[in-house]
Amino acid sequence: MTDTAAVTPGIGNRVFIDKQSPDAYHALTATAETVKGTAAAAGLDRILVELINLRVSQLNACAYCLDLHTRAALRAGDTTQRLGVLAAWRDTELFSPRERAALALAEATTHPSDAEAQATAYADARSALTDDEISAVIWVAILINAFNRVSVMSKHPVRRRPGTPALPAQ
């Protein structure tokens, strides 16, 4: 038997695990507050944190987190151009060496089985980031990976916001 309050009809009948197990989800959100403080104390600005959140969410194909963190990055002052090319950040000059090091480290954290990429990312991070920044980047990546899994496994929907153009008629 399923708890209908935690199931979303029409989306594969998935359980919203954040609603089904609120104590576990509240522990994750409490960890988020701690990681936010860690990132700020290490000197990571909000734009860099949101770039990490977005890049990891791209790798994990988490539509809900992509929507949420795109809005957050824009509010923090990032540009639509940079956000539009984030998936190909290595192929542009739009990201600073510090941002590039953080993005590579976040990717390595997301795919830890690629030992060569992990070693390269860590070496690059050592030349561009302090120990506190490296730790904070890894924690931010770990955290968004966890939230991505909550949203992907729950199939959290991305709803059309007011002012968003309607889809063209077929």
DSSP file (Angstrom, degrees, kcal/mol; ACC not computed):
  #  RESIDUE AA STRUCTURE BP1 BP2  ACC     N-H-->O    O-->H-N    N-H-->O    O-->H-N    TCO  KAPPA ALPHA  PHI   PSI    X-CA   Y-CA   Z-CA
    1    1 A M              0   0    0      0, 0.0     2,-0.3     0, 0.0     0, 0.0   0.000 360.0 360.0 360.0 139.6    0.0    0.0    0.0
    2    2 A T        -     0   0    0      5,-0.0     2,-0.9    13,-0.0     3,-0.1  -0.774 360.0-117.9-108.9 154.1    1.3    3.5   -0.8
    3    3 A D    >   -     0   0    0     -2,-0.3     3,-1.9     1,-0.2     4,-0.4  -0.808  23.3-155.8 -86.7 107.3    0.8    6.8    1.0
    4    4 A T  G >  S+     0   0    0     -2,-0.9     3,-0.7     1,-0.3    -1,-0.2   0.735  88.5  65.1 -62.2 -22.5   -1.0    8.8   -1.7
    5    5 A A  G 3  S+     0   0    0      1,-0.2    -1,-0.3     3,-0.1    15,-0.0   0.764 106.9  42.5 -69.7 -22.8    0.3   12.1   -0.1
    6    6 A A  G <  S+     0   0    0     -3,-1.9    10,-3.5    13,-0.1     2,-0.4   0.396 100.8  84.1-103.4   2.2    3.8   11.1   -1.0
    7    7 A V  B <   -A   15   0A   0     -3,-0.7     8,-0.2    -4,-0.4     7,-0.0  -0.877  66.0-145.8-110.7 138.1    3.1    9.8   -4.5
    8    8 A T    > > -     0   0    0      6,-1.7     3,-1.5    -2,-0.4     5,-0.7  -0.884  18.3-139.0-104.1 108.4    2.9   12.0   -7.6
    9    9 A P  T 3 5S+     0   0    0      0, 0.0    -5,-0.0     0, 0.0     0, 0.0  -0.354  85.0  22.6 -62.9 143.1    0.4   10.7  -10.1
   10   10 A G  T 3 5S+     0   0    0      1,-0.1    -2,-0.0    -2,-0.0     0, 0.0   0.408 102.3  87.4  84.6  -3.4    1.5   10.9  -13.7
   11   11 A I  T X 5S-     0   0    0     -3,-1.5     3,-1.0     3,-0.1    -3,-0.2  -0.383 122.8 -72.4-123.1  54.3    5.2   11.0  -13.0
   12   12 A G  T 3 5S-     0   0    0      1,-0.2   143,-0.0     2,-0.0     0, 0.0   0.660  74.2 -86.3  70.1  14.7    5.9    7.3  -12.8
   13   13 A N  T 3 <S+     0   0    0     -5,-0.7    -1,-0.2     1,-0.2     2,-0.2   0.870  74.6 174.8  53.3  40.6    4.1    7.0   -9.5
   14   14 A R    <   -     0   0    0     -3,-1.0    -6,-1.7    -6,-0.5     2,-0.5  -0.466  32.6-120.5 -79.3 147.8    7.3    7.9   -7.7
   15   15 A V  B     -A    7   0A   0    138,-0.2     2,-1.3    -8,-0.2    -8,-0.2  -0.755  18.9-130.3 -83.6 129.7    7.5    8.5   -4.0
   16   16 A F    >>  -     0   0    0    -10,-3.5     4,-2.5    -2,-0.5     3,-1.1  -0.710  24.3-165.7 -76.9  97.5    8.7   11.9   -3.0
   17   17 A I  H 3> S+     0   0    0     -2,-1.3     4,-2.2   133,-0.3     8,-0.2   0.767  82.6  60.9 -65.3 -24.7   11.3   10.6   -0.6
   18   18 A D  H 34 S+     0   0    0      2,-0.2    -1,-0.3     1,-0.2     7,-0.2   0.851 113.4  37.4 -67.4 -32.7   11.7   14.1    1.0
   19   19 A K  H <4 S+     0   0    0     -3,-1.1    -2,-0.2   -13,-0.1    -1,-0.2   0.838 116.5  51.6 -83.9 -36.7    8.1   14.0    2.0
   20   20 A Q  H  < S+     0   0    0     -4,-2.5    -2,-0.2     1,-0.3    -3,-0.2   0.854 124.4  27.0 -69.5 -35.7    8.0   10.3    2.9
   21   21 A S  S  X S+     0   0    0     -4,-2.2     4,-1.9    -5,-0.2     3,-0.4  -0.614  71.8 165.7-127.0  70.3   11.0   10.5    5.2
   22   22 A P  H  > S+     0   0    0      0, 0.0     4,-2.8     0, 0.0     5,-0.2   0.808  72.3  58.4 -62.9 -31.8   11.0   14.1    6.4
   23   23 A D  H  > S+     0   0    0      2,-0.2     4,-1.8     1,-0.2     5,-0.1   0.926 108.5  45.7 -64.1 -42.5   13.5   13.4    9.3
   24   24 A A  H  > S+     0   0    0     -3,-0.4     4,-1.8     2,-0.2    -1,-0.2   0.912 114.3  48.7 -64.9 -42.0   16.1   12.2    6.8
   25   25 A Y  H  X S+     0   0    0     -4,-1.9     4,-2.4    -7,-0.2    -2,-0.2   0.892 108.9  52.5 -66.4 -39.0   15.4   15.2    4.5
   26   26 A H  H  X S+     0   0    0     -4,-2.8     4,-2.1     1,-0.2    -1,-0.2   0.867 106.9  53.5 -64.8 -34.8   15.6   17.6    7.3
   27   27 A A  H  X S+     0   0    0     -4,-1.8     4,-2.0     2,-0.2    -1,-0.2   0.899 109.2  49.4 -64.1 -39.5   19.0   16.2    8.3
   28   28 A L  H  X S+     0   0    0     -4,-1.8     4,-2.0     2,-0.2    -2,-0.2   0.908 111.0  48.4 -66.3 -41.3   20.1   16.8    4.7
   29   29 A T  H  X S+     0   0    0     -4,-2.4     4,-1.6     2,-0.2    -1,-0.2   0.843 109.5  53.0 -69.3 -31.3   18.9   20.4    4.7
   30   30 A A  H  X S+     0   0    0     -4,-2.1     4,-1.7     2,-0.2    -1,-0.2   0.896 108.3  50.5 -66.7 -39.2   20.7   20.9    8.0
   31   31 A T  H  X S+     0   0    0     -4,-2.0     4,-2.8     1,-0.2    -2,-0.2   0.880 105.1  58.3 -62.7 -37.7   23.9   19.7    6.4
   32   32 A A  H  X S+     0   0    0     -4,-2.0     4,-2.5     1,-0.2    -1,-0.2   0.897 104.4  50.2 -59.1 -41.3   23.2   22.1    3.6
   33   33 A E  H  X S+     0   0    0     -4,-1.6     4,-2.0     2,-0.2    -1,-0.2   0.903 111.3  48.5 -64.4 -40.5   23.3   25.0    6.0
   34   34 A T  H  X S+     0   0    0     -4,-1.7     4,-2.3     2,-0.2    -2,-0.2   0.922 112.6  47.6 -64.8 -44.1   26.6   23.8    7.4
   35   35 A V  H  X S+     0   0    0     -4,-2.8     4,-2.8     2,-0.2    -2,-0.2   0.884 108.5  55.4 -65.8 -38.2   28.1   23.4    4.0
   36   36 A K  H  X S+     0   0    0     -4,-2.5     4,-2.3    -5,-0.2    -1,-0.2   0.925 110.5  45.6 -58.7 -44.6   26.8   26.9    3.0
   37   37 A G  H  X S+     0   0    0     -4,-2.0     4,-2.7     2,-0.2    -2,-0.2   0.883 111.5  52.2 -65.4 -39.3   28.7   28.3    6.0
   38   38 A T  H  X S+     0   0    0     -4,-2.3     4,-1.8     2,-0.2    -2,-0.2   0.920 110.5  48.3 -61.8 -44.8   31.8   26.2    5.2
   39   39 A A  H  X>S+     0   0    0     -4,-2.8     5,-2.6     2,-0.2     4,-0.6   0.921 113.4  46.8 -62.8 -45.2   31.8   27.6    1.6
   40   40 A A  H ><5S+     0   0    0     -4,-2.3     3,-1.0     1,-0.2    -2,-0.2   0.919 111.4  51.0 -64.2 -43.8   31.3   31.2    2.8
   41   41 A A  H 3<5S+     0   0    0     -4,-2.7    -1,-0.2     1,-0.3    -2,-0.2   0.821 108.6  52.7 -63.9 -30.4   34.1   30.8    5.5
   42   42 A A  H 3<5S-     0   0    0     -4,-1.8    -1,-0.3    -5,-0.2    -2,-0.2   0.607 121.5-108.7 -80.0 -11.6   36.4   29.4    2.8
   43   43 A G  T <<5 +     0   0    0     -3,-1.0     2,-0.6    -4,-0.6    -3,-0.2   0.618  64.9 150.9  94.7  13.5   35.7   32.4    0.6
   44   44 A L      < -     0   0    0     -5,-2.6    -1,-0.3    -6,-0.2    -2,-0.1  -0.692  39.5-138.5 -78.5 122.2   33.7   30.8   -2.1
   45   45 A D     >  -     0   0    0     -2,-0.6     4,-2.1     1,-0.1     5,-0.2  -0.341  22.5-105.4 -78.0 165.6   31.3   33.4   -3.5
   46   46 A R  H  > S+     0   0    0      1,-0.2     4,-2.4     2,-0.2     5,-0.2   0.839 118.1  57.1 -61.4 -35.6   27.7   32.6   -4.3
   47   47 A I  H  > S+     0   0    0     29,-0.2     4,-2.3     2,-0.2    -1,-0.2   0.937 108.1  46.6 -62.7 -45.3   28.3   32.5   -8.1
   48   48 A L  H  > S+     0   0    0      2,-0.2     4,-2.2     1,-0.2    -2,-0.2   0.913 111.7  51.2 -64.4 -41.7   31.0   29.9   -7.8
   49   49 A V  H  X S+     0   0    0     -4,-2.1     4,-2.6     1,-0.2    -1,-0.2   0.921 111.6  47.7 -60.1 -43.2   28.8   27.8   -5.5
   50   50 A E  H  X S+     0   0    0     -4,-2.4     4,-2.7     2,-0.2    -1,-0.2   0.855 107.7  55.3 -69.8 -33.5   25.9   28.0   -7.9
   51   51 A L  H  X S+     0   0    0     -4,-2.3     4,-2.8     2,-0.2     5,-0.2   0.925 110.2  46.7 -61.3 -43.0   28.2   27.1  -10.8
   52   52 A I  H  X S+     0   0    0     -4,-2.2     4,-2.5     2,-0.2     5,-0.3   0.945 112.2  50.2 -62.5 -47.8   29.2   23.9   -8.9
   53   53 A N  H  X S+     0   0    0     -4,-2.6     4,-1.9     1,-0.2    -2,-0.2   0.906 114.6  44.6 -57.0 -42.8   25.5   23.2   -8.2
   54   54 A L  H  X S+     0   0    0     -4,-2.7     4,-2.3     2,-0.2    -2,-0.2   0.920 112.4  49.4 -70.1 -44.3   24.6   23.6  -11.8
   55   55 A R  H  X S+     0   0    0     -4,-2.8     4,-2.2     1,-0.2    -2,-0.2   0.926 113.8  45.4 -64.4 -43.3   27.5   21.6  -13.3
   56   56 A V  H  X S+     0   0    0     -4,-2.5     4,-2.0    -5,-0.2    -1,-0.2   0.908 112.2  52.3 -65.2 -40.2   26.9   18.7  -11.0
   57   57 A S  H  <>S+     0   0    0     -4,-1.9     5,-2.3    -5,-0.3     4,-0.4   0.847 107.8  52.4 -65.0 -33.3   23.2   18.9  -11.7
   58   58 A Q  H ><5S+     0   0    0     -4,-2.3     3,-1.2     2,-0.2    -2,-0.2   0.941 109.2  49.0 -63.3 -47.5   23.9   18.8  -15.4
   59   59 A L  H 3<5S+     0   0    0     -4,-2.2    -2,-0.2     1,-0.3    -1,-0.2   0.845 116.2  42.9 -61.3 -34.0   26.0   15.7  -15.0
   60   60 A N  T 3<5S-     0   0    0     -4,-2.0    -1,-0.3    -5,-0.1    -2,-0.2   0.417 106.1-128.0 -92.8   0.7   23.3   14.0  -13.0
   61   61 A A  T < 5 +     0   0    0     -3,-1.2     2,-1.0    -4,-0.4    -3,-0.2   0.909  46.8 164.6  52.7  48.0   20.5   15.2  -15.3
   62   62 A C     >< -     0   0    0     -5,-2.3     4,-2.4     1,-0.2    -1,-0.2  -0.799  17.3-176.6 -99.5  96.1   18.5   16.7  -12.4
   63   63 A A  H  > S+     0   0    0     -2,-1.0     4,-2.4     1,-0.2     5,-0.2   0.888  80.8  53.6 -60.2 -42.2   15.9   19.0  -14.1
   64   64 A Y  H  > S+     0   0    0     92,-0.3     4,-2.4     1,-0.2    -1,-0.2   0.942 112.8  42.1 -61.0 -48.7   14.5   20.2  -10.7
   65   65 A C  H  > S+     0   0    0      1,-0.2     4,-2.9     2,-0.2     5,-0.3   0.843 111.5  56.2 -69.6 -33.2   18.0   21.3   -9.4
   66   66 A L  H  X S+     0   0    0     -4,-2.4     4,-1.7     2,-0.2    -1,-0.2   0.928 110.7  44.8 -61.8 -44.0   18.9   22.8  -12.8
   67   67 A D  H  X S+     0   0    0     -4,-2.4     4,-1.7    -5,-0.2    -2,-0.2   0.947 116.3  46.1 -63.7 -49.0   15.9   25.0  -12.7
   68   68 A L  H  X S+     0   0    0     -4,-2.4     4,-1.7     1,-0.2    -2,-0.2   0.922 117.0  41.9 -60.6 -48.0   16.4   26.0   -9.0
   69   69 A H  H  X S+     0   0    0     -4,-2.9     4,-2.3     2,-0.2    -1,-0.2   0.712 107.2  60.4 -81.9 -20.0   20.1   26.7   -9.3
   70   70 A T  H  X S+     0   0    0     -4,-1.7     4,-2.2    -5,-0.3    -1,-0.2   0.938 108.9  45.2 -65.2 -46.1   19.9   28.5  -12.6
   71   71 A R  H  X S+     0   0    0     -4,-1.7     4,-2.3     1,-0.2    -2,-0.2   0.908 113.5  50.2 -61.8 -41.3   17.6   31.0  -11.0
   72   72 A A  H  X S+     0   0    0     -4,-1.7     4,-1.9     2,-0.2    -1,-0.2   0.899 109.6  50.6 -65.4 -40.3   19.9   31.2   -7.9
   73   73 A A  H  X>S+     0   0    0     -4,-2.3     5,-2.6     2,-0.2     4,-0.6   0.902 111.0  48.6 -64.6 -40.9   22.9   31.8  -10.2
   74   74 A L  H ><5S+     0   0    0     -4,-2.2     3,-0.9     1,-0.2    -2,-0.2   0.912 110.8  50.4 -65.0 -42.0   21.2   34.6  -12.0
   75   75 A R  H 3<5S+     0   0    0     -4,-2.3    -1,-0.2     1,-0.2    -2,-0.2   0.851 107.0  55.6 -62.4 -33.7   20.1   36.2   -8.7
   76   76 A A  H 3<5S-     0   0    0     -4,-1.9    -1,-0.2    -5,-0.2   -29,-0.2   0.636 128.1 -98.8 -75.1 -13.3   23.7   36.0   -7.5
   77   77 A G  T <<5S+     0   0    0     -3,-0.9    -3,-0.2    -4,-0.6    -2,-0.1   0.500  73.5 141.6 111.5   5.3   24.8   38.0  -10.6
   78   78 A D      < -     0   0    0     -5,-2.6    -1,-0.3    -6,-0.1     2,-0.3  -0.314  48.4-113.5 -73.8 167.3   26.0   35.4  -13.1
   79   79 A T     >  -     0   0    0      1,-0.1     4,-2.2    -2,-0.0     5,-0.2  -0.675   8.7-125.6-105.3 155.0   25.2   35.8  -16.8
   80   80 A T  H  > S+     0   0    0     -2,-0.3     4,-2.4     1,-0.2     5,-0.1   0.839 111.2  59.1 -64.1 -31.7   23.0   33.9  -19.1
   81   81 A Q  H  > S+     0   0    0      2,-0.2     4,-1.3     1,-0.2    -1,-0.2   0.961 108.5  42.5 -62.2 -50.1   25.9   33.5  -21.5
   82   82 A R  H  4 S+     0   0    0      1,-0.2     4,-0.5     2,-0.2     3,-0.4   0.912 116.2  48.2 -63.7 -42.0   28.1   31.8  -18.9
   83   83 A L  H >< S+     0   0    0     -4,-2.2     3,-0.7     1,-0.2     4,-0.3   0.865 107.9  56.6 -67.1 -34.2   25.2   29.6  -17.7
   84   84 A G  H 3< S+     0   0    0     -4,-2.4    -1,-0.2     1,-0.2    -2,-0.2   0.780 115.3  35.9 -67.3 -27.3   24.4   28.7  -21.3
   85   85 A V  T >< S+     0   0    0     -4,-1.3     3,-1.8    -3,-0.4    -1,-0.2   0.315  83.2 108.7-107.8   8.1   27.8   27.4  -22.0
   86   86 A L  G X  S+     0   0    0     -3,-0.7     3,-1.7    -4,-0.5     4,-0.2   0.853  72.4  61.2 -56.0 -37.6   28.5   25.8  -18.6
   87   87 A A  G 3  S+     0   0    0     -4,-0.3    -1,-0.3     1,-0.3     3,-0.2   0.771 113.3  38.1 -61.2 -23.7   28.2   22.3  -20.0
   88   88 A A  G X  S+     0   0    0     -3,-1.8     3,-2.1     1,-0.1    -1,-0.3  -0.172  75.0 140.0-115.9  37.7   31.2   23.1  -22.2
   89   89 A W  G X   +     0   0    0     -3,-1.7     3,-1.2     1,-0.3     6,-0.3   0.772  66.8  61.1 -56.8 -30.3   33.2   25.2  -19.7
   90   90 A R  G 3  S+     0   0    0      1,-0.2    -1,-0.3    -3,-0.2    -2,-0.1   0.746 101.2  55.3 -68.0 -22.0   36.5   23.7  -20.9
   91   91 A D  G <  S+     0   0    0     -3,-2.1     2,-0.3    -6,-0.2    -1,-0.2   0.246 102.5  64.6 -98.1  11.9   35.9   25.1  -24.4
   92   92 A T    <   -     0   0    0     -3,-1.2     3,-0.2    -4,-0.1     0, 0.0  -0.834  67.9-139.5-128.8 167.5   35.4   28.7  -23.4
   93   93 A E  S    S+     0   0    0     -2,-0.3    -3,-0.1     1,-0.1    -4,-0.1   0.124  80.1  99.6-106.0  16.9   37.4   31.5  -21.9
   94   94 A L        +     0   0    0     -5,-0.2     2,-0.4   -13,-0.1    -1,-0.1   0.532  69.3  70.2 -84.1  -6.2   34.5   32.7  -19.8
   95   95 A F  S    S-     0   0    0     -6,-0.3    -3,-0.0    -3,-0.2     0, 0.0  -0.924  80.1-123.5-118.7 137.9   35.5   31.0  -16.6
   96   96 A S     >  -     0   0    0     -2,-0.4     4,-2.8     1,-0.1     5,-0.2  -0.231  31.0-105.9 -70.6 162.7   38.5   32.0  -14.4
   97   97 A P  H  > S+     0   0    0      0, 0.0     4,-2.4     0, 0.0     5,-0.2   0.878 123.6  52.2 -56.1 -37.7   41.3   29.6  -13.5
   98   98 A R  H  > S+     0   0    0      2,-0.2     4,-2.2     1,-0.2     5,-0.1   0.925 111.0  45.8 -64.5 -45.3   39.8   29.4  -10.0
   99   99 A E  H  > S+     0   0    0      2,-0.2     4,-2.8     1,-0.2     5,-0.2   0.900 112.3  51.8 -64.2 -40.8   36.3   28.5  -11.4
  100  100 A R  H  X S+     0   0    0     -4,-2.8     4,-2.5     2,-0.2    -2,-0.2   0.913 109.8  48.8 -62.4 -43.4   37.8   26.0  -13.8
  101  101 A A  H  X S+     0   0    0     -4,-2.4     4,-2.1    -5,-0.2    -1,-0.2   0.915 113.2  47.7 -62.7 -42.6   39.7   24.3  -11.0
  102  102 A A  H  X S+     0   0    0     -4,-2.2     4,-2.5     2,-0.2    -2,-0.2   0.908 111.6  49.8 -66.0 -41.9   36.5   24.2   -8.9
  103  103 A L  H  X S+     0   0    0     -4,-2.8     4,-2.3     2,-0.2    -2,-0.2   0.914 111.4  48.5 -64.1 -42.8   34.4   22.8  -11.7
  104  104 A A  H  X S+     0   0    0     -4,-2.5     4,-2.3     1,-0.2    -1,-0.2   0.910 112.5  48.7 -63.6 -41.1   36.9   20.1  -12.5
  105  105 A L  H  X S+     0   0    0     -4,-2.1     4,-2.0    16,-0.2    -2,-0.2   0.887 110.5  51.1 -66.5 -38.8   37.1   19.1   -8.8
  106  106 A A  H  X S+     0   0    0     -4,-2.5     4,-1.8     2,-0.2    -2,-0.2   0.896 110.4  49.3 -64.1 -40.4   33.2   19.0   -8.6
  107  107 A E  H  X S+     0   0    0     -4,-2.3     4,-2.1     2,-0.2    -2,-0.2   0.914 110.5  50.1 -64.2 -42.3   33.1   16.8  -11.7
  108  108 A A  H  < S+     0   0    0     -4,-2.3    -2,-0.2     1,-0.2    -1,-0.2   0.851 109.7  51.5 -65.0 -33.9   35.7   14.5  -10.2
  109  109 A T  H  < S+     0   0    0     -4,-2.0    -1,-0.2     1,-0.2    -2,-0.2   0.857 110.6  48.8 -68.5 -35.3   33.7   14.3   -7.0
  110  110 A T  H  < S+     0   0    0     -4,-1.8    -2,-0.2     1,-0.3    -1,-0.2   0.831 123.3  31.5 -73.6 -33.6   30.6   13.4   -9.0
  111  111 A H  S >< S+     0   0    0     -4,-2.1     3,-1.6    -5,-0.1    -1,-0.3  -0.604  71.1 163.3-122.1  69.0   32.4   10.7  -10.9
  112  112 A P  T 3   +     0   0    0      0, 0.0    -1,-0.1     0, 0.0     6,-0.1   0.645  64.2  73.5 -68.0 -13.5   35.0    9.4   -8.4
  113  113 A S  T 3  S+     0   0    0      1,-0.2     2,-1.5    -3,-0.1     3,-0.2   0.663  75.0  85.1 -75.5 -13.2   35.7    6.2  -10.3
  114  114 A D    <>  +     0   0    0     -3,-1.6     4,-2.4    -6,-0.2     5,-0.2  -0.670  59.5 178.2 -87.1  86.0   37.6    8.1  -13.0
  115  115 A A  H  > S+     0   0    0     -2,-1.5     4,-2.4     1,-0.2    -1,-0.2   0.838  74.9  52.7 -62.2 -36.5   41.0    8.1  -11.1
  116  116 A E  H  > S+     0   0    0      2,-0.2     4,-2.3     1,-0.2    -1,-0.2   0.937 111.7  44.8 -66.8 -46.2   42.9    9.9  -13.8
  117  117 A A  H  > S+     0   0    0      1,-0.2     4,-2.8     2,-0.2     5,-0.2   0.885 113.2  52.7 -63.6 -37.8   40.4   12.8  -14.0
  118  118 A Q  H  X S+     0   0    0     -4,-2.4     4,-2.5     2,-0.2    -2,-0.2   0.923 109.8  47.2 -64.2 -44.3   40.3   12.9  -10.2
  119  119 A A  H  X S+     0   0    0     -4,-2.4     4,-2.2     2,-0.2    -2,-0.2   0.911 115.0  46.4 -64.2 -42.3   44.2   13.1  -10.0
  120  120 A T  H  X S+     0   0    0     -4,-2.3     4,-2.5     2,-0.2     5,-0.2   0.928 113.3  48.7 -65.4 -45.7   44.3   15.8  -12.7
  121  121 A A  H  X S+     0   0    0     -4,-2.8     4,-2.5     1,-0.2   -16,-0.2   0.906 112.1  48.9 -61.7 -42.0   41.4   17.8  -11.1
  122  122 A Y  H  X S+     0   0    0     -4,-2.5     4,-2.2    -5,-0.2    -1,-0.2   0.908 110.6  50.2 -66.6 -41.1   43.0   17.6   -7.7
  123  123 A A  H  X S+     0   0    0     -4,-2.2     4,-1.0     2,-0.2    -2,-0.2   0.917 112.7  46.9 -62.6 -43.2   46.4   18.8   -9.0
  124  124 A D  H  X S+     0   0    0     -4,-2.5     4,-1.0     1,-0.2     3,-0.5   0.897 110.9  52.6 -64.4 -40.0   44.8   21.7  -10.8
  125  125 A A  H >X S+     0   0    0     -4,-2.5     4,-2.8     1,-0.2     3,-0.6   0.882 102.9  58.3 -63.4 -38.0   42.8   22.6   -7.6
  126  126 A R  H 3< S+     0   0    0     -4,-2.2    -1,-0.2     1,-0.2    -2,-0.2   0.808 108.9  45.7 -62.5 -29.1   46.0   22.6   -5.6
  127  127 A S  H 3< S+     0   0    0     -4,-1.0    -1,-0.2    -3,-0.5    -2,-0.2   0.663 124.9  29.7 -88.2 -15.6   47.5   25.3   -7.8
  128  128 A A  H << S+     0   0    0     -4,-1.0     2,-0.3    -3,-0.6    -2,-0.2   0.605 115.6  49.9-117.7 -16.7   44.3   27.5   -7.9
  129  129 A L  S  < S-     0   0    0     -4,-2.8    -1,-0.1    -5,-0.2     2,-0.1  -0.901  73.1-120.0-128.9 151.8   42.5   27.0   -4.6
  130  130 A T     >  -     0   0    0     -2,-0.3     4,-2.7   -88,-0.2     5,-0.2  -0.342  39.1-102.8 -77.4 168.9   43.5   27.0   -0.9
  131  131 A D  H  > S+     0   0    0      1,-0.2     4,-2.5     2,-0.2     5,-0.2   0.907 125.1  51.3 -59.3 -41.8   43.0   23.9    1.2
  132  132 A D  H  > S+     0   0    0      1,-0.2     4,-2.4     2,-0.2    -1,-0.2   0.902 111.1  47.8 -62.7 -40.5   39.8   25.5    2.7
  133  133 A E  H  > S+     0   0    0      2,-0.2     4,-3.0     1,-0.2     5,-0.2   0.909 110.4  51.5 -67.5 -41.6   38.5   26.2   -0.8
  134  134 A I  H  X S+     0   0    0     -4,-2.7     4,-2.3     2,-0.2    -2,-0.2   0.947 112.1  46.7 -59.0 -48.2   39.2   22.6   -2.0
  135  135 A S  H  X S+     0   0    0     -4,-2.5     4,-2.4     1,-0.2    -2,-0.2   0.927 113.5  48.4 -59.7 -45.5   37.4   21.2    1.0
  136  136 A A  H  X S+     0   0    0     -4,-2.4     4,-2.8     2,-0.2    -2,-0.2   0.913 110.0  51.4 -63.5 -43.6   34.5   23.5    0.5
  137  137 A V  H  X S+     0   0    0     -4,-3.0     4,-2.5     1,-0.2    -1,-0.2   0.931 111.5  47.9 -58.9 -45.8   34.2   22.8   -3.2
  138  138 A I  H  X S+     0   0    0     -4,-2.3     4,-2.7    -5,-0.2    -1,-0.2   0.915 112.4  48.9 -63.0 -42.4   34.2   19.0   -2.5
  139  139 A W  H  X S+     0   0    0     -4,-2.4     4,-2.6     2,-0.2    -2,-0.2   0.908 110.7  50.4 -64.1 -41.4   31.5   19.5    0.2
  140  140 A V  H  X S+     0   0    0     -4,-2.8     4,-2.6     1,-0.2     5,-0.2   0.926 112.8  47.1 -61.0 -43.5   29.4   21.6   -2.1
  141  141 A A  H  X S+     0   0    0     -4,-2.5     4,-2.1    -5,-0.2    -2,-0.2   0.909 111.8  49.9 -65.5 -42.1   29.7   18.9   -4.8
  142  142 A I  H  X S+     0   0    0     -4,-2.7     4,-1.9     2,-0.2    -1,-0.2   0.931 112.6  48.4 -60.0 -44.9   28.8   16.1   -2.3
  143  143 A L  H  X S+     0   0    0     -4,-2.6     4,-2.5     1,-0.2    -2,-0.2   0.933 111.6  46.4 -64.4 -47.9   25.8   18.0   -1.1
  144  144 A I  H  X S+     0   0    0     -4,-2.6     4,-2.8     1,-0.2    -1,-0.2   0.858 109.0  57.0 -67.7 -31.8   24.3   18.8   -4.5
  145  145 A N  H  X S+     0   0    0     -4,-2.1     4,-2.0    -5,-0.2    -1,-0.2   0.923 108.4  47.7 -59.2 -42.7   24.9   15.2   -5.6
  146  146 A A  H  X S+     0   0    0     -4,-1.9     4,-1.9     2,-0.2    -2,-0.2   0.939 113.2  46.4 -63.9 -47.0   22.8   14.1   -2.6
  147  147 A F  H  X S+     0   0    0     -4,-2.5     4,-2.4     1,-0.2     5,-0.2   0.884 109.4  56.0 -64.1 -36.9   20.0   16.6   -3.5
  148  148 A N  H  X S+     0   0    0     -4,-2.8     4,-3.2     1,-0.2     5,-0.3   0.919 107.1  49.3 -58.6 -43.2   20.2   15.6   -7.1
  149  149 A R  H  X S+     0   0    0     -4,-2.0     4,-2.3     2,-0.2     5,-0.3   0.883 108.8  52.2 -67.2 -37.2   19.5   12.0   -6.1
  150  150 A V  H  X S+     0   0    0     -4,-1.9     4,-1.5     2,-0.2  -133,-0.3   0.952 116.8  39.5 -59.9 -48.5   16.6   13.0   -4.0
  151  151 A S  H  X>S+     0   0    0     -4,-2.4     5,-1.9     2,-0.2     4,-1.3   0.892 116.7  48.5 -72.2 -40.1   15.0   14.9   -6.8
  152  152 A V  H  <5S+     0   0    0     -4,-3.2     3,-0.2    -5,-0.2    -3,-0.2   0.938 115.2  44.1 -65.9 -46.0   15.9   12.4   -9.6
  153  153 A M  H  <5S+     0   0    0     -4,-2.3  -138,-0.2    -5,-0.3    -1,-0.2   0.796 119.0  43.7 -71.2 -26.6   14.6    9.4   -7.7
  154  154 A S  H  <5S-     0   0    0     -4,-1.5    -1,-0.2    -5,-0.3    -2,-0.2   0.633 103.2-133.4 -86.5 -15.6   11.5   11.3   -6.6
  155  155 A K  T  <5 -     0   0    0     -4,-1.3    -3,-0.2    -3,-0.2    -4,-0.1   0.932  26.3-160.6  58.1  47.9   11.0   12.8  -10.1
  156  156 A H      < -     0   0    0     -5,-1.9   -92,-0.3    -6,-0.1    -1,-0.2  -0.400  18.0-122.8 -57.6 129.5   10.4   16.3   -8.6
  157  157 A P        -     0   0    0      0, 0.0     2,-0.7     0, 0.0    -1,-0.1  -0.412   6.7-137.4 -79.8 151.6    8.6   18.2  -11.4
  158  158 A V        -     0   0    0     -2,-0.1     2,-0.3   -91,-0.0   -94,-0.1  -0.943  28.5-155.9-103.0 113.9    9.7   21.4  -12.9
  159  159 A R        -     0   0    0     -2,-0.7     2,-0.2     1,-0.1     0, 0.0  -0.677  22.0-103.7 -95.4 145.9    6.6   23.6  -13.2
  160  160 A R        -     0   0    0     -2,-0.3    -1,-0.1     1,-0.1     3,-0.1  -0.480  38.5-139.1 -64.6 127.8    6.1   26.4  -15.7
  161  161 A R    >   -     0   0    0     -2,-0.2     3,-2.1     1,-0.1    -1,-0.1  -0.570  31.5 -84.7 -87.6 154.1    6.5   29.7  -13.9
  162  162 A P  T 3  S+     0   0    0      0, 0.0    -1,-0.1     0, 0.0     0, 0.0  -0.304 118.1  28.8 -54.9 138.0    4.3   32.7  -14.6
  163  163 A G  T 3  S+     0   0    0      1,-0.3     3,-0.0    -3,-0.1    -3,-0.0   0.303  86.2 127.9  91.5  -9.1    5.6   34.6  -17.6
  164  164 A T    <   -     0   0    0     -3,-2.1    -1,-0.3     1,-0.1    -4,-0.0  -0.677  68.0-109.6 -79.6 130.4    7.1   31.6  -19.2
  165  165 A P        -     0   0    0      0, 0.0    -1,-0.1     0, 0.0     2,-0.0  -0.255  34.0-109.6 -60.4 145.3    5.9   31.3  -22.8
  166  166 A A        -     0   0    0      1,-0.1     3,-0.1    -6,-0.0     0, 0.0  -0.328  40.2 -92.7 -68.9 156.4    3.6   28.4  -23.5
  167  167 A L        -     0   0    0      1,-0.1    -1,-0.1    -2,-0.0     3,-0.1  -0.429  49.3-100.5 -67.3 145.1    4.8   25.5  -25.6
  168  168 A P        -     0   0    0      0, 0.0    -1,-0.1     0, 0.0     2,-0.1  -0.372  42.5-100.8 -65.9 147.7    4.1   25.9  -29.3
  169  169 A A              0   0    0      1,-0.1    -3,-0.0    -3,-0.1     0, 0.0  -0.406 360.0 360.0 -67.1 144.1    1.1   24.0  -30.7
  170  170 A Q              0   0    0     -2,-0.1    -1,-0.1    -3,-0.1    -3,-0.0   0.439 360.0 360.0 -84.2 360.0    2.0   20.8  -32.4
